[in-house]
Amino acid sequence: MSEIRIVGTAHVSSESVDEVRREIDSFAPEIVAVELDENRYHTLKYGAVEPEIADIIRGGNLSLFLVQWGLAYVQKQIGMDVGVEPGAEMKAAYEAAEERGIRVGLIDRDIRITLQRFLGLMTLREKLRMGWALLASVVHLGGGEEEIDVEALKRQDVIDMALEEFRKFSPNGARALIDERDAYLAARVLGLARTYERVLVVVGAGHVAGIRRYLADPSTLPPLQELTATVKPFPWFKVLEVLVAALFVGILVLIAFSGLGVGVLAWALVYWVLLHGVLTAVFTLLAGGHPYSALAGFAVSWLTAIHPLLAAGWFSAIVEANIRKPRKGDVKRLLEADSFAEMRANPLFRVVFVAALANVGSTLGTVLYFLLLFPALGVDPTVLLGQGWENLVRFLVGGG
């Protein structure tokens, strides 16, 4: 029967690096299984491949990039506090194994699948809370004032407390990042154990208990297909955008049939264009965007606000990327930034930040439009609804 030994590490711990090397020498495994997938292994060994900016700002990739960068940034900042690169113990594990001629097994789920399921499983409330928490962490960690006891991160009581808090904060996020990966890692370990007699497993300390539970009772493992399937959450934002478009068109139709005149209808259109355009441009400039990027956002925001497949931020970001081109190595420099000001000076971050804030400005324009339109026009919405609807029905019934 195969012998499996599990080493639980803190991903930013210098002690974990030494412990991994000691365990390899004392246990003499036939294979060292590390908590890495092909992409992260390649990144640790050969360096990160710079993403294309067009790929980052396209559709859902922007959300994935922001989440991945935010999580990596927080971990990086902790690692910098103790002088250790995140993932150093995994790097030490495969390097020590390769030096001794020992096979290396990559047992973690593809990071892209994990992030997609992380975002797909979370509710809207969880996503908003997570975004705020990441933003607060970035600002707080940039100060570098608080010392962190990294070795305490490997104590079981600390792990249990942290996991419990995470489950309260985001139960579905914890499911994707922790529970599913416990199962996936355990399944891969069992697969290796069918081939090798001595398997050393190097994983983050937070996964140790879950993996051991599955190893003790493999019948509880879910099928791997379930753990790698794409999650398609209900498209709340797309539905909302369609409703916004329908409401906007509906208001214009009611104004047209209310008898208030062409002038009121024209002003309703002007307010839509100006509110969206100005706020998108202002938020683009607040993000550090070029005036031309702000102008691009101003020009398209009125249309993207009612088009479910377009976003004003994409256009502002594309112009920004062409004027202030991201450079090779910007991702690495972004992770090494010590302050928010230093991050904003990074061309890649500025492009992504422009995309995000331009979209915020456009969304704010939509909210304010529906709140301020009727007071600005001096129109009673109940009168508009009653008169406009009555005239519209009369028009439709009468056939024109």
C-alpha positions, 0 to 999 in steps of 0.5 A: 500500500502506498505511503502518503505524507502531507506537508502543510505550508504557509505560501509566504513562509521562509520556515516552510521552504526549509521544512519542505527540503527537510521532508524530501530528504527524510522521506525520500519520496518517489514523487513530490506532488505540489499544489501547482497547475501547469500555468503556475508551475511555468510561471514560477520556473520561467517567469510570467507571460505578459498578457495582451491588454486586449485580452484583459479588457475583453468581457469577463476577462477584466473581472478575472484579471482584477480578482487574480491580481488582487489576491496575488497582490495581497499575498505578495505584500505579506510575502514582502514583509518577511522577505519571501516570494509567494509560492517559494515553498512550492518552488523549493519542492520541485527544485529539490525534487528535480535536483535529486532526480525525483518526479514532480506531480502537479496536482492543483486545478487550473487557476483559470477554472478556479477563478471562473468558478469562484466568480461564477458561484458567488452571489452578487452580494458576495462579489460586492463584499469581496471587491470592497475587501480587496480594495481595502486590503490593497490600500491598507497593505500599501502602508506596510505598518502591520507586522504579520506572524506568518508561521502562525498561519500554519497552526490548525486553530488559526487555520480553522478560524480563518476558514470559518471567517471566510465561509461566513464572508463568502460561503460560495467563494470558500466552496470554489477556493477551498472545498472544491480544491481539497477534493481535486487535490485529494483525487490527484494524490490518490491517482499518484498513489496508485502508481507510486509507493511513496508520495510527498504532498506539498500543499497550503496548510488550509488544505491539509485537513480537507485532503486527509478527510477525502483520503480517509474516505475516497467514496465521498469524492465528487466526480472530477467533471463536477469540479472542472465544469464551467459555471454559468451564473444567472446573468443579472447584469445583462438582464438589468441592462436590458431592463434599463434600455427598455425603461429608457425607451419606454420613457421616451415613448411616453413623453412623445405621446404625452403631448408635452412637445418635442422640446421635452423629448429632446431634453430627455435625450440630451440629459441621457447623453450628457449625464453618461458622457460627463460622468464617464469622462470624469471617472476616466480622468480620476483613474488617471486616463488621458483626455482622449480616453475620457473623450472616447468614453464621453462619445460612446457612453450614451450608447453602451448604457443601453447595449448589453454587449458593450461597455464604455470602459472598454473604449476608454481603455482601448484608447488609453492602451494605444496612447500610453502603451503598457510595457513588458514587465508591467505585471511584475512591476505591478505586483512589486508596487508598494503604494497605490500611487505607484500602482497608478503610475503603472501603464497596465494598471492604469488601463485596467483602472480606466476601464473599471472606473469608466464603467462606474461613471457610466453606471452612475449616469444611468442611476442619476438619469432616472432619479433626476430626469423628471425634476429636471424636466419639471414633469410630474411622472404620474401625469406623464404616465397617465396621459402618455399611456392613454394616448399611446393606447388610443394610437395603437387601438385606432391604428394610428 
